[in-house]
Amino acid sequence: MNRYPLWKYVMIVVVVLVGLLYALPNLFPEDPSLQISPATHEPLTQADKDRVMAVVESKSLPYKSISFDPEMIMVRFHDTEAQLAAFDEVRDALGSRYVVALNLAPATPGWLRSLNAKPMYLGLDLRGGVHFLLEVDMKAAIDKALERSRTDFRNSLMEEKIRSRGIRRDGNRITLKFKTAEERERALAVLKDDFRGEFDFSEEDRDDGAYIIASLDDNHILALKRFALQQNITALRKRVNELGVAEPIIQQQGLERIVVQLPGVQDTARAKKILGATATLEFRMVDEQGDPYAAVSSGRVPPQDKLFRERNGNPILLKKRVILTGEYITGAASGIDSQTGTPSVNITLDGKGARMFSKATGENIKKLMAVVFIETKPDGSKVEEVINVARIQDQLSKRFQITGLDNPREARDLALLLRAGALAAPMYFIEERTVGPSLGKANIEKGFLSVLVGFVLVMIFMVFYYRLFGVVANIALTLNLVLIIAILSIMQATLTLPGIAGIVLTVGMAVDANVLIFERIKEELRLGNSPQASISAGYEQAFSTIMDANITTLIAALVLFTFGTGPIKGFAVTLSIGILSSMFTAIIVSRGIINLIYGRKARLDSLSIGGVK
């Protein structure tokens, strides 16, 4: 009556062993460490490693290990005190050519990492890190949209062979001038068809010509703001993920602000560089007739041109009209040019960008085209430099290659920045906070203590009240905690203080199923049923009640996850996982242990369950 088939025992053993294996990495705490990387595109050398070691050893700072590769030097320490002391010394000794950042490096053994067993991530409140509140410059987003629309207006009229006598911006409006009212009517029909829903058009007659006034529609302005906010969130998320910051929190706050939390990052300057440095490209034609040196000496630049500098410092005149911008780039990968053997970046455009680029390059074959690299710093300043000038030999389309980069590292960085995408509008840091690793450590200790106290009190109650059955329930409860940690680790979920609260609640709820089962067994015994029949009835009859109670709680957890923000989601995740794992351990695992103890006994007179007379 109370016997499991062999496959059920095998399943329980396999689940328990896998759970233990993937929960094990959480026993290895992360090492406080220093991460040294070059501020330029030059790779690190063995001499750089020796300099770092010399600084650390000269100050008698104890460290665990030091690793080195051309991209990064990692120095691990035993505690945060040594880490913080070394940070100031190493940063002062190396100077501005290097970026020295505080980090927490995983200490999981190699054999566990080979099985893809990793510890779960810890949130900002447990691990420490940086918190930023950024505000999106919506005025700049609208200005950018208007400039783009002005170019689109001109292109639409050129395609229909309609000549305008000027297209200029007046605040949030675009004014188009025509020689005659007939030309204006033709242009108005084209613009209303191409830009329906974006602009409100009105006509105006003046002494010097016929005018069209295009004003942004209110609904379109709202859509532009929403797009700018979401585009910035997407770009930030891609940037942070590609740069290797584990489990960042990047979310909208209100209509113009973005909250960014980077767990494990302690260097706010480095974090600002990660968030604020965005890059894009512009493709412009070279003014081969102009004299850039004369423009520099006289200070007068031709009205149709703009003055830039090449990487070697030489001036160059480029046309004001931009052929293509980085917003049309959908893919970027670094590589090596097969002809010259120099670093390159392979660019992929979207459909609209490919059509624009194909048309522009087809019209300018045998002419010089320049690639302008534009990087926006966190303080809002811009660096613009011409990285490549080449003669167009053929019509280009969706995929092409740019060269002129100094080294492979620069090519990789440029490809990364282009993949992450340009920000739709500038952002400004209006709030920043740093949560120190010592505070995170205190939170972990308090959270662990809360779980431990709740766990021990439940165990004592179960053993006292249910005797041997209480011991079985405690074993199931222990395995439940192991499985929760293992699942969180496999999912690479982020554990926060609310998440720990969910685990504490799960500890109390997990034992409820066993209480229902054991009380039903005691009820059957009081009715005079045999111990074996009582065990069977207890597990079978209590199952529907347990299922109903857990499903309603699971629905509540799913609602919290769907509509909640970051901390509430963390609570909902651990609660949901705890409910599912507790049903497995409280029903299947506990009955398997009870079956092993009592199921094979032919004659059974009593059960060690307590409280039955």
Buried (B, 14 or more C-beta within 10 A) or exposed (E): EBEBEEEBEEBBEEBBEBBBBBBBBBEEEBBBBBBBBBEEBBEBEEEBBEBBBEBBEEBEBEBBEBEBEBEBBBBBBEEBEBBBBBBEBBBEBBEEEBBBBBBBBBBBEEEBEEEEBBBBBBBBBBBBBBBBBBBBBBEBBBBBBBEEBBEBBBEBBEEEEBEBEEBEBEEBBBBBBBEEEEBBEBBBEBBBEBBEEBBBBEEEEEEEBBBBBBBBBEEBBEBBBEBBBEBBBBBBBBBBBBBEBBBBBBBBEEEBBBBBBBBBBBBBEBBBBBBBBBBBBBBBBBBEEBEBEEBBEEEEBBEEBBBBBBEEEEBBBBBEEBBBBBBBBBBBBBBEBEEEEBBBBBBBBBEEBBBBBBBBBEEBEEEBBBBBBBBBEBEEEEEEBBBBBBEBEEBBBBEBBBBBBBBBBBBBBBBBBBBBBBBBBBBEBEEBEBBBBEEBBEBBEEBEEBBEEBBEEBBEBBBEBBBBBBBBBBBBBEBBBBBBBBBBBBEEBBBBBBBBBBBBBBBEBBBBBBBBBBBBBBBBBEEEBEBBBBBBBBBEBBBEBBEEBBEEBBEBBEEBBEEBEBBEBBBBBBBBBBBBBBBBBBBBBBBBBBBBBBBEEEEBEEBEBBEBE
